[in-house]
Amino acid sequence: MEPFETYRPWLLGLAYRLLGSMGDAEDVVHEAYARWWVGGRDEVREPRTFLVTAVSRLALDQLRAARAAREAYVGPWLPEPVATVALGPLTTAGLRHTVAYATVHLMEGLSPPERAVFVLTEGFEVGYGETARILDTTVTSCTRLHHRAARLLAAGRDRFALAEDAHAALLTLFLETARSGDAAGLAGLLTEDAVVHSDGGGKVRAALRPIGGREQVAAHFADLFTGRPFGAPRLVDVNGRPSLAGTVDGSPRLLTVDVTDGGVDNLYVVLNPDKLAHIPG
């Protein structure tokens, strides 16, 4: 197997973390391969270094170009949920944390350089010196960018990570309670400051702003599912966690949640069909 194919899953995971879109990540990795091929792949002494550098720089350019489009997006822009198996190895805590859906969502609040430094150092354990070379900046700048990004994302780190089966059971209970229309029961599963983020992209009806507060979120889901069955529900492994896929009024959607020690904290509902191509069937 040629070196590029060895690194492809790992490179896709890197590009996805930087962009929040598997479609864009695939484009970036394809372009990196073209550069590696044209640039004399047999002459590259360190394929991994060359490819990480190419993917990082291409993704950074893509991210900068995408920011204006995302700001004009109809309603909240959420990352594309992706089947865990497509995201490359998750062999370290850093790789698992930086691909978690809540983290990828929170990284949208970082500047492109902050996001790149955070992903490279925290997720892929690239040192400041190498990161500075990749991003054509200084070690001092990388250190500053990393500290700022880590501080901004600190609230998104899991404070109470459930085991996979417990996480799946909580999702199933949430769905059953919502389908019963039991708003009080739903409220008991949520933290006091729970927030639901919905992404319809202007293609499917969805809340145009995040809905915050335990009672408001509970009422939203109780109303959503009362008389509108969540069809063909199934648990799927997305971004390293169990998530819930199904349909409402014939439209596919995916629900993934973030859990703290007080219950379900953030809920992400992806309804835009363009963003549901990379979840398990």
Secondary structure per residue as TSV (DSSP state, phi and psi in degrees):
chain	resnum	aa	ss	phi	psi
A	1	M	-	360.0	131.0
A	2	E	-	-69.9	155.5
A	3	P	H	-53.4	-38.1
A	4	F	H	-60.8	-44.6
A	5	E	H	-65.0	-31.3
A	6	T	H	-62.7	-39.0
A	7	Y	H	-93.0	-9.9
A	8	R	H	-53.2	-51.6
A	9	P	H	-59.4	-39.0
A	10	W	H	-66.5	-40.4
A	11	L	H	-68.8	-38.2
A	12	L	H	-61.9	-41.0
A	13	G	H	-62.6	-39.6
A	14	L	H	-64.3	-49.9
A	15	A	H	-63.8	-38.3
A	16	Y	H	-63.4	-43.4
A	17	R	H	-60.7	-34.6
A	18	L	H	-77.4	-26.0
A	19	L	H	-115.6	-25.9
A	20	G	S	73.7	12.6
A	21	S	-	-141.1	122.6
A	22	M	H	-71.0	-34.7
A	23	G	H	-59.7	-46.6
A	24	D	H	-66.2	-37.5
A	25	A	H	-62.7	-41.5
A	26	E	H	-63.2	-39.8
A	27	D	H	-62.6	-42.7
A	28	V	H	-64.7	-44.4
A	29	V	H	-66.0	-37.2
A	30	H	H	-62.2	-43.4
A	31	E	H	-66.5	-38.0
A	32	A	H	-62.7	-39.1
A	33	Y	H	-63.1	-42.2
A	34	A	H	-60.9	-41.0
A	35	R	H	-67.4	-37.7
A	36	W	H	-66.0	-40.4
A	37	W	H	-68.0	-49.7
A	38	V	H	-69.8	-31.9
A	39	G	T	-77.7	5.6
A	40	G	T	87.1	68.4
A	41	R	G	-57.5	-30.4
A	42	D	G	-72.6	-16.7
A	43	E	G	-94.8	-9.8
A	44	V	-	-76.0	117.4
A	45	R	S	-75.7	-33.2
A	46	E	-	-127.3	85.9
A	47	P	H	-55.6	-40.9
A	48	R	H	-59.9	-46.6
A	49	T	H	-63.3	-44.7
A	50	F	H	-60.0	-46.6
A	51	L	H	-71.8	-39.7
A	52	V	H	-62.3	-41.5
A	53	T	H	-63.1	-46.8
A	54	A	H	-63.6	-46.5
A	55	V	H	-64.0	-43.4
A	56	S	H	-62.3	-45.9
A	57	R	H	-68.4	-41.3
A	58	L	H	-64.7	-42.4
A	59	A	H	-65.8	-38.2
A	60	L	H	-63.4	-43.1
A	61	D	H	-61.8	-42.5
A	62	Q	H	-65.2	-40.7
A	63	L	H	-64.4	-42.9
A	64	R	H	-61.0	-42.3
A	65	A	H	-68.2	-29.8
A	66	A	H	-81.3	-16.9
A	67	R	H	-61.4	-41.0
A	68	A	H	-64.0	-42.3
A	69	A	H	-64.8	-38.5
A	70	R	H	-70.0	-31.8
A	71	E	H	-69.4	-27.3
A	72	A	T	-92.0	2.0
A	73	Y	S	-63.9	145.0
A	74	V	S	-77.0	111.8
A	75	G	S	79.6	-173.6
A	76	P	-	-62.6	138.8
A	77	W	-	-95.0	118.8
A	78	L	-	-109.8	150.9
A	79	P	-	-62.3	160.7
A	80	E	-	-78.4	120.1
A	81	P	-	-70.5	141.2
A	82	V	-	-135.2	139.9
A	83	A	B	-54.9	133.0
A	84	T	G	-54.9	-38.1
A	85	V	G	-64.8	-18.4
A	86	A	G	-91.6	0.0
A	87	L	S	-102.6	12.8
A	88	G	-	81.4	-177.6
A	89	P	-	-60.6	143.6
A	90	L	-	-125.5	58.0
A	91	T	-	-90.8	-6.5
A	92	T	S	-130.4	162.1
A	93	A	H	-61.7	-37.0
A	94	G	H	-64.5	-41.9
A	95	L	H	-65.0	-39.8
A	96	R	H	-68.5	-42.6
A	97	H	H	-65.9	-43.7
A	98	T	H	-76.0	-9.7
A	99	V	H	-105.2	-7.0
A	100	A	S	-58.5	140.5
A	101	Y	H	-58.2	-42.5
A	102	A	H	-61.6	-38.7
A	103	T	H	-68.4	-44.9
A	104	V	H	-61.1	-37.4
A	105	H	H	-64.9	-47.0
A	106	L	H	-64.7	-30.8
A	107	M	G	-65.8	-14.7
A	108	E	G	-64.2	-21.2
A	109	G	G	-82.8	-4.3
A	110	L	S	-90.5	157.0
A	111	S	-	-71.4	157.5
A	112	P	H	-53.5	-44.4
A	113	P	H	-64.3	-38.6
A	114	E	H	-61.5	-43.5
A	115	R	H	-64.3	-43.6
A	116	A	H	-63.4	-45.1
A	117	V	H	-64.3	-42.7
A	118	F	H	-62.4	-47.2
A	119	V	I	-64.6	-44.8
A	120	L	I	-66.4	-44.0
A	121	T	I	-79.9	-46.1
A	122	E	I	-79.3	-43.2
A	123	G	I	-83.3	-43.0
A	124	F	T	-111.7	7.3
A	125	E	-	53.6	39.6
A	126	V	-	-85.2	129.7
A	127	G	-	-67.7	164.3
A	128	Y	H	-61.0	-37.7
A	129	G	H	-62.2	-48.4
A	130	E	H	-68.1	-39.1
A	131	T	H	-62.0	-41.2
A	132	A	H	-61.5	-39.8
A	133	R	H	-66.1	-43.7
A	134	I	H	-60.8	-42.1
A	135	L	H	-93.4	2.4
A	136	D	T	55.9	52.4
A	137	T	S	-140.9	-165.4
A	138	T	-	-104.2	160.4
A	139	V	H	-62.0	-39.7
A	140	T	H	-60.6	-43.1
A	141	S	H	-64.4	-42.4
A	142	C	H	-61.3	-42.6
A	143	T	H	-60.7	-45.3
A	144	R	H	-64.4	-44.1
A	145	L	H	-63.6	-40.3
A	146	H	H	-64.9	-45.5
A	147	H	H	-62.7	-40.8
A	148	R	H	-65.8	-44.3
A	149	A	H	-64.3	-44.3
A	150	A	H	-61.7	-38.2
A	151	R	H	-66.2	-42.9
A	152	L	H	-67.2	-30.1
A	153	L	H	-95.1	-1.9
A	154	A	G	-56.8	-37.9
A	155	A	G	-68.3	-18.7
A	156	G	G	-88.4	-7.1
A	157	R	S	-70.2	139.4
A	158	D	-	-57.0	125.6
A	159	R	S	-97.1	-13.6
A	160	F	S	-156.6	84.9
A	161	A	-	-83.4	119.8
A	162	L	-	-79.6	150.6
A	163	A	-	-62.7	156.5
A	164	E	H	-57.3	-43.3
A	165	D	H	-68.1	-34.9
A	166	A	H	-69.9	-37.8
A	167	H	H	-63.6	-43.7
A	168	A	H	-63.7	-40.7
A	169	A	H	-64.1	-37.7
A	170	L	H	-65.3	-41.9
A	171	L	H	-61.6	-43.4
A	172	T	H	-63.1	-42.7
A	173	L	H	-63.8	-40.6
A	174	F	H	-60.4	-45.7
A	175	L	H	-63.1	-46.2
A	176	E	H	-61.4	-40.2
A	177	T	H	-68.2	-40.9
A	178	A	H	-64.5	-41.4
A	179	R	H	-66.4	-25.0
A	180	S	T	-81.0	-10.2
A	181	G	T	76.9	16.0
A	182	D	-	-85.0	87.1
A	183	A	H	-64.0	-37.4
A	184	A	H	-65.6	-40.7
A	185	G	H	-65.1	-39.3
A	186	L	H	-62.9	-42.8
A	187	A	H	-58.7	-33.8
A	188	G	T	-68.9	-15.1
A	189	L	T	-94.2	-7.3
A	190	L	E	-106.2	155.5
A	191	T	E	-77.0	164.7
A	192	E	E	-61.5	-36.3
A	193	D	E	-108.5	35.1
A	194	A	E	-59.0	148.4
A	195	V	E	-135.6	137.6
A	196	V	E	-111.2	131.4
A	197	H	E	-114.4	127.0
A	198	S	E	-122.2	136.2
A	199	D	E	-124.5	102.8
A	200	G	-	-104.7	-13.4
A	201	G	T	61.6	19.2
A	202	G	T	78.7	1.0
A	203	K	T	-102.6	-26.8
A	204	V	S	-132.8	139.8
A	205	R	-	-60.1	128.5
A	206	A	-	-156.6	158.3
A	207	A	-	-60.4	132.9
A	208	L	S	-83.3	-9.9
A	209	R	S	-137.4	151.8
A	210	P	-	-57.2	144.9
A	211	I	E	-106.8	122.8
A	212	G	E	-118.2	151.8
A	213	G	S	103.7	136.5
A	214	R	H	-53.2	-51.3
A	215	E	H	-66.6	-40.2
A	216	Q	H	-66.5	-42.5
A	217	V	H	-66.2	-42.9
A	218	A	H	-61.3	-45.3
A	219	A	H	-63.2	-37.8
A	220	H	H	-61.1	-48.0
A	221	F	H	-73.6	-36.1
A	222	A	H	-62.7	-41.0
A	223	D	H	-69.8	-38.1
A	224	L	H	-61.4	-40.9
A	225	F	H	-95.9	-11.6
A	226	T	T	-72.4	114.2
A	227	G	T	77.7	1.5
A	228	R	S	-131.2	84.1
A	229	P	-	-61.2	143.0
A	230	F	E	-84.0	97.6
A	231	G	E	-78.9	150.1
A	232	A	E	47.1	49.6
A	233	P	E	-66.7	140.8
A	234	R	E	-152.6	145.3
A	235	L	E	-83.7	133.9
A	236	V	E	-130.9	151.2
A	237	D	E	-93.8	106.4
A	238	V	E	-128.9	130.7
A	239	N	T	51.7	36.2
A	240	G	T	82.6	5.2
A	241	R	E	-137.8	155.0
A	242	P	E	-66.2	137.8
A	243	S	E	-134.1	170.8
A	244	L	E	-117.9	119.1
A	245	A	E	-109.3	149.5
A	246	G	E	178.4	-162.6
A	247	T	E	-133.9	151.4
A	248	V	E	-133.1	126.5
A	249	D	T	54.4	33.4
A	250	G	T	82.9	-5.0
A	251	S	E	-97.8	131.9
A	252	P	E	-70.1	149.8
A	253	R	E	-155.9	162.5
A	254	L	E	-133.9	133.8
A	255	L	E	-114.7	124.9
A	256	T	E	-128.8	147.6
A	257	V	E	-130.5	154.9
A	258	D	E	-110.5	134.7
A	259	V	E	-116.9	133.5
A	260	T	E	-115.0	-177.2
A	261	D	T	-67.9	-9.2
A	262	G	T	-100.9	-2.4
A	263	G	E	128.0	-159.4
A	264	V	E	-71.0	124.9
A	265	D	E	-106.8	-54.8
A	266	N	E	-120.7	136.5
A	267	L	E	-122.8	131.1
A	268	Y	E	-119.7	121.6
A	269	V	E	-116.1	112.9
A	270	V	E	-101.4	117.0
A	271	L	-	-113.5	-22.9
A	272	N	-	-59.8	114.8
A	273	P	G	-61.7	-24.7
A	274	D	G	-65.6	-19.2
A	275	K	G	-101.6	7.0
A	276	L	-	-112.3	17.3
A	277	A	T	-78.4	-16.8
A	278	H	T	-113.7	25.2
A	279	I	S	-100.2	156.0
A	280	P	-	-60.0	141.6
A	281	G	-	-77.6	360.0
